[in-house]
Amino acid sequence: MPSEKARHTIPNLGLIELRRAICGYVAQHLWAWVTSRRNEVLDHGRRLLSLDLVLRALIDPGDKVMYHQPCYVSYHPSVTLTHGIAGRCPTTRRTSLR
């Protein structure tokens, strides 16, 4: 039988210990100002939900969003669901995958 701790639901923002570690890493290697913004760090294990949350936060209706192809199948619908205008950029050997 699983223990009580094993059945515990993780908060929507993720575990505070992991969010602190992420802030520390980012502050050390990328941007120093992140350490004071732990409340703005999202630690989520579900990629599709994370993508949806980020797109909803950043895209305003009518924004144009370009994405590469081939790509993850949900990029286009995720942009469309946020009322953005999705545009694909095919990447091929002929374009040097750019």
N, C-alpha and C positions, 0 to 999 in steps of 0.2 A: 504494500500500500504506500503511495507517495506521501511524503511529508507535507506539512502545511506550507513550508517555504517553496516546495516544488510546484505547488498549485497557485502560487501568488501571481497576480496579474501585474505586468510591468506598466508603469504610468505612460501615458501617451507621449510625453516628452522624452521618455527613456530614463535610464538610471542616472542619478545625479553623479555618481562616481565616474561613470564613463563620460558623461558630458564635461566634467571637470578635466578629465584626462585629455579629451579632444581639444578643449580650450587651451590647455597647457602646451600640447603639441603644436597647434596652429600658432599660438603666440610665439613659441620658440623658433619655429621654422618658416612662418609666413607673415603674419601681421600681429604686432604686439598688442593692439587695442582689443583683441578678441577676449582676453582674460576677464574683462569686466562685463562680458555679455553672455554669461552662462545661461541666462534665461532665454536667449535667442538661439541656442543650439538644440537641434533636433536629432535624436538618436533613434532611428527606427529600422527594424529589420525587414520590413516589407517594401521592396523597391518601388512597386507600382504606386502604393499609397504615398510614399515619400515624394515621388515625382509629381503626383497629383497635388499634394500640399504645396510644393515649391512653385509649381505653375500657377496655382490659384493665388499665391501671394505676390507673384511678380507680373502677371499678365493682366493688362486692362483690356476691356472689350475693344476689338478692332486692332489690337497690336499685331504686327506681323512677326511670326516666329519661324525662322529657318532651321531645318534639321537635316542631318546627313542621311543618305540612303546608300547601302542597306542600313537599317536601324531596327531598334526594338519596336515591335508591332504596335505598341500603344502611343507612340509619340504623336502621330497625327490626331487620333481621337482625343487625346488628353488636351492638346492645344484647342481643338474645336470645342470641347466641353467648357473651356474657360472663356469662350467667345472670342478667342484669338483667331488669326488667319494663318493657317499652317502652310508652309512652303517647303518643298523638298529640294535638296541639293544632291543630285546623284554623284556618287563617288565611284570612279572606275579606274582601271589600270591606265586608260588613255589620259585621264586627268591627274595621274599620279596620286590617286586616292585623296584628292583635295577638292 
